[in-house]
């Protein structure tokens, strides 16, 4: 069974390691017959949430802020699964990805539970060899807390120290394969 999957990369760098890993998962997903749309947040202008709560009112069209996030709401709503890939900066989720996530706030209201039961896969890259010292543990905890709150299905997390040579070990290839299977099912 094929799915519509939305892949969102949050690296500000053109060839960032988290984007490289996301591309590898996307290849597997497409090889499995899934339709994958890739959104690079680096190419978008997304403003911060203004906390006006308009998105939580009956009949709202997700958000009153008119920016590049507007068309992404429907893509999130229509996707069967979502892949989020981001580097870890300053011990947490990179700002580009955090803006995107913050703006999903309006998709989890009493009337609209678009994120509930939606499958999410997470890819995190970091520059330290130590998951604790790098802050990736903080980022993982943030994702776990977010998706527990929205009752989403956090089906898989891959976190890896950035490798300049862009090669895949057999263990990493297996992680990528397992993530693609989890997002596809």
C-alpha positions in Angstrom: 0.0 0.0 0.0 1.5 3.4 -1.0 1.2 6.5 1.2 1.5 10.2 0.7 4.4 11.2 2.9 5.6 14.7 3.6 9.3 15.1 4.2 10.4 18.4 5.8 14.1 19.3 6.2 15.1 22.0 8.6 18.8 22.4 7.8 19.9 26.0 6.8 22.7 24.4 4.9 22.3 23.3 1.3 24.0 19.9 1.8 23.5 19.4 5.5 23.9 16.0 7.0 20.3 15.7 8.2 19.1 16.5 4.7 21.5 13.8 3.3 19.9 11.3 5.7 16.4 12.4 4.8 17.2 11.9 1.1 18.3 8.3 1.9 15.0 7.6 3.7 13.1 9.3 0.8 14.8 7.0 -1.7 13.7 4.0 0.2 10.1 5.3 0.6 9.9 6.0 -3.2 11.3 2.7 -4.0 8.5 1.2 -2.0 5.9 2.9 -4.1 5.2 5.9 -1.8 4.6 9.4 -3.0 7.0 11.7 -1.1 6.9 15.5 -1.3 10.0 17.2 0.0 9.8 20.7 1.7 13.1 22.4 2.5 12.4 25.0 5.2 15.6 26.7 4.2 13.7 27.9 1.1 10.7 29.2 3.0 9.8 32.3 4.9 7.9 31.1 8.0 7.2 33.7 10.8 6.9 32.8 14.4 3.5 32.1 16.0 1.9 35.3 17.3 -0.1 33.4 20.0 -3.4 35.1 18.8 -5.3 31.7 19.0 -7.2 32.5 15.9 -6.3 29.0 14.7 -8.2 27.5 17.6 -11.5 29.2 16.7 -14.4 27.5 14.9 -14.1 27.8 11.1 -10.5 29.0 11.1 -8.3 28.4 8.1 -5.5 27.2 10.2 -3.6 30.5 10.8 -4.0 34.2 10.1 -0.3 34.7 9.4 0.1 35.0 5.6 3.5 33.4 4.9 4.9 30.2 3.4 3.4 28.1 6.2 -0.1 28.6 4.8 0.1 26.0 2.0 2.0 23.6 4.3 -1.0 23.1 6.6 -3.0 21.3 3.9 0.1 19.2 3.0 0.4 18.2 6.7 -3.3 17.4 6.9 -3.3 15.3 3.7 -0.2 13.3 4.4 -0.3 9.8 5.8 3.0 10.2 7.5 5.6 12.9 8.0 9.4 12.8 8.1 11.1 15.6 10.0 14.9 16.0 9.5 16.9 18.7 11.3 20.3 19.4 12.8 20.7 20.0 16.5 21.8 23.6 17.2 22.6 24.9 20.7 21.4 21.7 22.3 18.0 21.5 20.7 15.9 21.5 17.5 17.2 23.9 14.9 15.2 27.2 14.7 13.9 26.6 11.2 12.3 23.3 12.3 11.1 24.7 15.6 9.2 27.5 13.8 7.5 24.9 11.6 6.6 22.8 14.6 5.3 25.8 16.6 3.0 26.8 13.8 1.4 23.3 13.8 -0.2 24.4 17.1 -3.6 25.1 15.3 -3.8 21.5 14.0 -4.4 20.1 17.5 -7.6 21.7 18.7 -10.7 20.2 20.3 -12.4 20.3 16.9 -9.4 19.4 14.8 -7.1 16.6 15.8 -5.2 16.5 12.5 -2.0 15.3 14.2 -3.6 12.6 16.3 -2.5 9.2 15.2 -0.4 10.6 12.3 2.9 8.8 11.9 6.1 10.8 12.4 9.7 9.8 11.7 12.5 12.0 13.1 16.1 12.4 11.8 18.6 14.4 13.9 22.2 15.2 13.2 24.7 16.8 15.5 28.4 17.7 15.6 29.5 16.0 18.8 30.2 12.3 19.4 28.3 12.5 22.7 24.4 12.4 22.4 24.2 14.1 25.9 26.8 16.7 25.3 25.5 17.5 21.8 22.0 18.2 23.0 20.4 15.5 20.8 18.9 14.0 23.9 17.1 17.4 24.6 15.8 17.4 21.0 14.6 13.8 21.2 12.8 14.6 24.5 11.1 17.6 22.9 9.8 15.5 20.0 8.6 12.8 22.4 6.8 15.3 24.5 5.2 17.1 21.5 3.9 13.9 19.9 2.7 12.5 23.2 0.7 15.7 23.7 -0.8 15.5 20.1 -1.3 11.7 20.4 0.8 11.3 17.2 2.6 8.1 16.4 6.3 8.8 16.8 7.3 5.6 15.0 11.1 6.1 14.6 14.0 8.3 15.5 17.4 8.3 13.8 20.1 10.4 15.4 23.7 10.5 14.1 26.9 12.4 14.5 27.6 14.3 11.3 30.0 12.5 9.0 31.8 14.6 6.4 32.3 11.7 4.0 28.5 11.0 3.5 28.7 7.2 3.5 26.3 4.8 5.0 27.3 2.1 7.4 25.4 -1.2 7.4 23.8 -0.2 10.7 22.7 3.2 9.4 21.4 1.6 6.2 19.3 -0.7 8.4 18.0 2.2 10.5 17.0 4.0 7.2 15.2 0.9 6.0 13.3 0.4 9.3 12.3 4.0 9.3 11.0 3.8 5.7 9.0 0.6 6.5 7.6 2.3 9.7 6.4 5.4 7.8 5.0 3.3 4.9 2.9 0.9 7.0 
